[in-house]
Amino acid sequence: MIFAAAAFGLAGLSGPGAATERISALLKGATILPPGNYRIGKRRMSCGTAKTVIAPYFPDYGGAVRGLIFLNPGKLRRLPREVRMFVYAHECGHQINGGNESAADCYAVKRGRTERWLSKRGVVRVCQSLFAGRPGDAAHPPGDRRCEAIFRCYADAAPSAKRSLVSAPASEESLR
């Protein structure tokens, strides 16, 4: 999870004025959608009561703070559909699992497999698009280790018997 200060690039800024200016710049042109109103293609994406903030100046593909999922539409537009869905589900995973990146990744993969929008080929695309060659940082494991864990989560998840038309976490407990 990208915590509030990190989400808005506020680390190291001095004074509340600088933080407010940075938040205003990042949220310029943002649209807040009610829970369940964000779509990727024809699929409605939902994450409990979390609202989706479409923020064109957000510095990453997505981020999360409690109750909000931030998405940068320009960055996401360049990704394959299942990778965009993974990003949303990953940020949803932060709503459930807090700041644990590996738990959010696993949640996203299990949700994708259970809801049948993520195939093994899609997992390869996720790894190639988001994690290939990434060294990692204080919050994120290196890309190769992250992908190994994602493939293990995919193998442990079982697709649901019925394809869901609305993407809401089946049972958030079952996806942990």
N, C-alpha and C positions, 0 to 999 in steps of 0.2 A: 504494500500500500504506500502510496506517496502521501506522507503526512502533510498537514496544512502548510507548514513553512516550506518544505521541500516541493510540494505540489505547485506552489506559486513562485518558486525560485526566490524565497525570502531569506534563506540562510545568509548570514553575514550583513544584512541590511541594518543600518542603524536608525532607530526611531520609528514610531508608528506611522509617520507621514510617508516615509519611503516604502513601507510595507503596503499601505493603502494605495499608493500610486502604482506599485507593481501589480497588485490584485486588479485594480481598475484597468490597467493595460492588458492583462491576460484575459479579462472577461469582456473586453470591448467586442461588441457584436455578438455576444453569447445569447443563446436561446435555452431556456429551461423547459424541459418537457416533463409532464406528469409521469408517474410510474406506468410502465407498459406502453408508452406512446412512441418509443423509438423503434424504427424498423431498419433491418438490413435486408434489402431486396423485399420479398414478400413476408419475411419472418419478423414477427413482433418480438422484440427482446424486452425482457422484464427481469427485475431483480427486487422482488418484494416491494417495499415502500420507497426504495431509492429513486430519486429523480435523475434524469439524464441532462447534463449540461453540454450543449453543443458549443464549443469554444474554439473559434478559428485561430486564436493566438496561443492556445495551450501548447507548452513546449514539447510534449511527447504525444504518442498515439492516444494515450488515455491515462487517467489517474483517478484516485478515489479518496474521498474523505467521508466520514460517516453520513449516510443519507444521500450522497451525491456521487454520480459517476460522470467524470469529465471526458469528453472525446473531442479530438481535433479532426474535423471532417476532411481537411486538405491532406493531412498525413494518411488518414485511413483510406481515402479514395484510391491511393496507389497500391493498396494491398488486395490480394485475392479475397473473395467473399468469406471463406471459412476462417481466414486469418483475422478479418475484421470481427467476426463473431467470437473468435477466441479472445481478442482484446476486450470486448465487452464482457464476456463471461469471466475473464481474469479479474477485471475490475469489480465485478459482482462478487467474486470470491473474496476480495478484500472486505466487502461489506459483512461477510459471514466469518472470515478467519482473521481479520485484522491485518497487520503488516507483514505477515509471513508470505514472501514471494513464492516459495515452493508450494505452499498450501493453496495459494491462489491459482498457480499454474495447474496443479492437479485438479482442483475444483473445475476449472475451465475445460480441461480435457475430458474429465468424467461426464460433465454436463453435455459437452458436444457429442460424445459417443452415445450416451444414454438417449439423447434427443435425435440422434442420427444425422447431425449436420457435420460431424467431424469423422473423416475416414483416416486410415493409416497414411494415405497419401497427403491428406490435409495436415497431419501432424508434421510430416516432412516439410510442407510449405510453411507452417508456423515456424519451425526451426530455421529454415533458410531465410525467411523474411524478417524475423525478429531477433534471432539469437546467434546466427553464424558469425564466428570470429569475435564475438563480444568477450572482453576480458572479465566482466563482472565489476562490482563495486561493493561498497559497504552493505548495501541492501539487496543486491542481486548476485546470485552465483554466476560463475563464468558460463558462457553460452553452451559449451559442450556438456558440462555437468547438468545444466538446466534441461537440455534436450534428452539426456539419458533418463532423468527423472520423469520427464513428460511421457516418454515412451513406456516406462514402467507403469505409470498411472493409466495410460491408454490400455495396456494389456490387462490391467486389473478391473477395468470398467466393462460393463456389459451393456450392449444396446438395448433399449426398451423394446418391448414386443409391439408397441403401437407408436407410430410417429406422431409427435406432438405438433399441433398447428400453431400453438402459442408457446413461445419459449419462456417458460417460467421455471424456476428450479423445481424439479419434481418434488423431492423431499430434500430440503437443504441438508438434513442430517445424513441422508443416504449418499450424498455427494462428497462428504468430508473424507 
